[in-house]
Amino acid sequence: MKTEEINEAIQETDAAIQEADSRESVTFGANRNKDFSKEPMCLSGRGVTRVFHTGKITTVAVDHVDFDFHRGELISIVGESGSGKTTLSKMLLGLLDPTEGEISYMGKPRDISTRAKKKEYWQGIQAIFQDPFSSYNVFHKIDSVLLDCINMRGDKNLSKEEKHALMTEACSFVNLKFAELTNKYPFELSGGQMQRLMIARIFLLKPTILLADEPTSMIDACSRATILDMLLKLRDETGMTVIFITHDIGLAYYISDSVYIMEHGKFVESGKPDKVMLEPEAPYTKRLISDVPKIHEPWDLSTVG
């Protein structure tokens, strides 16, 4: 490579860094002191339970949990693998039926008994899943993925130019160029690009509730911060409720308005992040916090193994 080309590449990199530094970013935890109980109720549950039967073995995955999620609130449900948080998220999405209990949507008992009612419900609640590689139909191009969102929101009769403009805007929101994605398949993108494309879908649909199940666990640290920034920016712009499913208690403290700690299918503690994390009462919460490695302290490995 010639010296001029190297210098040009360095200048382009410096310009990109300066642009990123100057870009307005979302302040995590900005709504921490807001009282969301005064906001409209989006999703609530009483005694929600899910039991699985495998032969003679009975597993209570979710055990009589109660919750109240409000408009614009960012809620983190924290627990280790097997705690029941993913099963709960599937019930919230309507992919699993509760064995017991009742889930209410927008202040009324949720009714997803027919295909039409379930489709209507899904217009108000959408999800971003942990594995971007299994979140897409490998036979559908990116154009089709975004067009499905436009059709689902009721804009099926828009002109081709108007649909193109919407898809371009959605991709631009997540720092992707639609012109570079068109006619490609999702598997031709990186994991970070696929996760950003999932957020572009949410930008088009603008649901009332977004359920994000470990959306950053399979991507690098740099992309992780970008994805979180985009999700919070979208929440702030649309007033969307975000339910964040995670095992990372530090991340939950950093971004949340409310935190629910889940152990063996039960909520053992819940409340504002400062109360839950700084004044934990449940032994499980205390263990989760103590398991977070601290650089300035000797690591306690007594709970391992």
ChimeraX attribute file (.defattr): number of C-alpha atoms within 10 A of each C-alpha:
attribute: neighborCount
match mode: 1-to-1
recipient: residues
	/A:1	5
	/A:2	7
	/A:3	8
	/A:4	9
	/A:5	10
	/A:6	11
	/A:7	11
	/A:8	12
	/A:9	12
	/A:10	12
	/A:11	12
	/A:12	12
	/A:13	12
	/A:14	12
	/A:15	12
	/A:16	12
	/A:17	12
	/A:18	11
	/A:19	11
	/A:20	11
	/A:21	10
	/A:22	9
	/A:23	9
	/A:24	8
	/A:25	13
	/A:26	15
	/A:27	12
	/A:28	16
	/A:29	16
	/A:30	14
	/A:31	16
	/A:32	18
	/A:33	10
	/A:34	11
	/A:35	12
	/A:36	18
	/A:37	12
	/A:38	9
	/A:39	13
	/A:40	13
	/A:41	20
	/A:42	22
	/A:43	23
	/A:44	21
	/A:45	20
	/A:46	15
	/A:47	17
	/A:48	23
	/A:49	24
	/A:50	23
	/A:51	13
	/A:52	12
	/A:53	9
	/A:54	7
	/A:55	6
	/A:56	6
	/A:57	7
	/A:58	10
	/A:59	13
	/A:60	16
	/A:61	21
	/A:62	28
	/A:63	22
	/A:64	20
	/A:65	18
	/A:66	16
	/A:67	14
	/A:68	14
	/A:69	24
	/A:70	22
	/A:71	20
	/A:72	23
	/A:73	27
	/A:74	27
	/A:75	25
	/A:76	29
	/A:77	26
	/A:78	28
	/A:79	26
	/A:80	16
	/A:81	12
	/A:82	13
	/A:83	20
	/A:84	23
	/A:85	28
	/A:86	19
	/A:87	19
	/A:88	25
	/A:89	20
	/A:90	16
	/A:91	19
	/A:92	23
	/A:93	19
	/A:94	19
	/A:95	12
	/A:96	13
	/A:97	18
	/A:98	21
	/A:99	17
	/A:100	15
	/A:101	16
	/A:102	17
	/A:103	24
	/A:104	17
	/A:105	18
	/A:106	16
	/A:107	12
	/A:108	12
	/A:109	13
	/A:110	19
	/A:111	13
	/A:112	15
	/A:113	9
	/A:114	9
	/A:115	9
	/A:116	10
	/A:117	12
	/A:118	16
	/A:119	13
	/A:120	13
	/A:121	18
	/A:122	18
	/A:123	17
	/A:124	18
	/A:125	25
	/A:126	20
	/A:127	23
	/A:128	21
	/A:129	19
	/A:130	19
	/A:131	18
	/A:132	23
	/A:133	17
	/A:134	11
	/A:135	14
	/A:136	17
	/A:137	13
	/A:138	13
	/A:139	10
	/A:140	13
	/A:141	18
	/A:142	24
	/A:143	17
	/A:144	14
	/A:145	17
	/A:146	25
	/A:147	19
	/A:148	16
	/A:149	21
	/A:150	20
	/A:151	14
	/A:152	16
	/A:153	15
	/A:154	11
	/A:155	14
	/A:156	14
	/A:157	10
	/A:158	12
	/A:159	10
	/A:160	9
	/A:161	9
	/A:162	12
	/A:163	18
	/A:164	17
	/A:165	13
	/A:166	16
	/A:167	26
	/A:168	19
	/A:169	18
	/A:170	24
	/A:171	24
	/A:172	13
	/A:173	18
	/A:174	21
	/A:175	15
	/A:176	17
	/A:177	15
	/A:178	18
	/A:179	11
	/A:180	8
	/A:181	18
	/A:182	14
	/A:183	13
	/A:184	13
	/A:185	18
	/A:186	25
	/A:187	17
	/A:188	13
	/A:189	14
	/A:190	13
	/A:191	19
	/A:192	19
	/A:193	19
	/A:194	20
	/A:195	27
	/A:196	25
	/A:197	25
	/A:198	22
	/A:199	23
	/A:200	26
	/A:201	23
	/A:202	22
	/A:203	23
	/A:204	20
	/A:205	22
	/A:206	23
	/A:207	21
	/A:208	21
	/A:209	28
	/A:210	22
	/A:211	23
	/A:212	20
	/A:213	23
	/A:214	17
	/A:215	22
	/A:216	24
	/A:217	15
	/A:218	16
	/A:219	19
	/A:220	11
	/A:221	11
	/A:222	9
	/A:223	17
	/A:224	17
	/A:225	12
	/A:226	16
	/A:227	21
	/A:228	17
	/A:229	18
	/A:230	21
	/A:231	21
	/A:232	21
	/A:233	17
	/A:234	20
	/A:235	21
	/A:236	16
	/A:237	11
	/A:238	14
	/A:239	16
	/A:240	24
	/A:241	24
	/A:242	29
	/A:243	23
	/A:244	24
	/A:245	24
	/A:246	24
	/A:247	22
	/A:248	18
	/A:249	22
	/A:250	14
	/A:251	13
	/A:252	24
	/A:253	21
	/A:254	15
	/A:255	23
	/A:256	24
	/A:257	26
	/A:258	23
	/A:259	26
	/A:260	24
	/A:261	24
	/A:262	24
	/A:263	22
	/A:264	17
	/A:265	22
	/A:266	22
	/A:267	22
	/A:268	16
	/A:269	18
	/A:270	22
	/A:271	14
	/A:272	17
	/A:273	24
	/A:274	17
	/A:275	14
	/A:276	20
	/A:277	20
	/A:278	11
	/A:279	11
	/A:280	17
	/A:281	14
	/A:282	13
	/A:283	11
	/A:284	16
	/A:285	24
	/A:286	15
	/A:287	12
	/A:288	18
	/A:289	16
	/A:290	14
	/A:291	16
	/A:292	13
	/A:293	12
	/A:294	10
	/A:295	7
	/A:296	6
	/A:297	7
	/A:298	8
	/A:299	12
	/A:300	12
	/A:301	10
	/A:302	7
	/A:303	8
	/A:304	6
	/A:305	4
